[in-house]
Amino acid sequence: MDTYILGIESSCDDTSAAIIKNGVLLSNVVASQSVHESYGGVVPELASRAHQQNIVPVVNEAIKRANITKEQLSAVAFTRGPGLMGSLLVGVSFAKGFARALNIPMIDVNHLNAHVLAHFIKDEDVDKQQPPFPFLCLLVSGGNSQIILMESYKEMKIVGQTIDDAAGEAIDKCSKVMGLGYPGGPIIDRLARQGNPKAFTFNKPHIAGYNYSFSGLKTSFLYSLRKWVAEDADFIEKNKTDIAASLEATVVEILMDKLRKVAKAYKINHIALAGGVSANNGLRNAFYEHAKKYKWTVYVPKFSYTTDNAAMVAITGYFKYLDKDFCTIDLPAYSRVTN
Ligand code: KG4
């Protein structure tokens, strides 16, 4: 019998629903929220309200595009955390109610696990290259910067992570300092392609072990720009491509330095990239260069699976479904990983 999983994602500012049939993606609908742009960051209360408006149409559209009926669904998988509590509650509550009404199992999904397992989404019923276990994954997004050791679909060990800001958050904040739009990541990426990455130097952290820190870079960026603008009011406008390229190069170096150390220590050369910042061209190029130089086999996701989406939740739910790893209705959402 065919297995159809509905995945639901609402951990931050994207409302998304996807349908997977026997591990193959049938539909993936994402409603992004432009309401946050004028605030320069996600406003949690506005995100929850937008999820409330989007959730039913988005789920309906995912079912329609998959060309199935809701009665054919085998289970409902949903992001339980980590994320913004108000946002999560919309998806979690909807998923529980929907699964209960259809009398089918519900499956809780860890958002970070889902980002990594995005590498196992099949777009058609053909095998594409997927990372073999064990592999390492650099997960970089607006809320996370982690090096994860994946020993199986569900055995996930965080080897290193940021002790303060996430990489995406730091880039977004620096872009705000430059007076650019939100989210800053794609803007910095575009400007950086035309700039000199060696034009300016910003502070890099000295953290022992495999953890990251991005708050020092952010402060160094802010103070440098203040000083330069005090000397020349048009400094940012005149140098924006070089500033963006230098900022991006610093972030990429910080990320790759620790990743190289972990790969060496764990003797693993299958290395994947995931999360919103994995759309960054500088970071992607660094992955391809490392593949050549260090004989890594690298796995870089399709652009559509880098930012938050429900296809990754549905595929994670599919693997849990095969293990009959279901959850009960009393399981609450969680904003942070505590274990
Ligand atoms: O995974 P994601 O969609 O969700 C959250 O963690 O919220 O990641 C969003 C982050 C933002 O910080 C955004 O600026 C960053 O991913 N981002 C990028 C690029 N595209 C998105 N950062 C650098 N270069 C990009 N091309």
Boltz pocket constraint, residues with backbone or C-beta under 6 A from the ligand:
constraints:
  - pocket:
      binder: B
      contacts: [[A, 12], [A, 13], [A, 140], [A, 141], [A, 142], [A, 143], [A, 144], [A, 167], [A, 168], [A, 169], [A, 171], [A, 172], [A, 183], [A, 184], [A, 185], [A, 186], [A, 189], [A, 275], [A, 276], [A, 277], [A, 278], [A, 279], [A, 280], [A, 281], [A, 306], [A, 307], [A, 308]]
      max_distance: 6.0
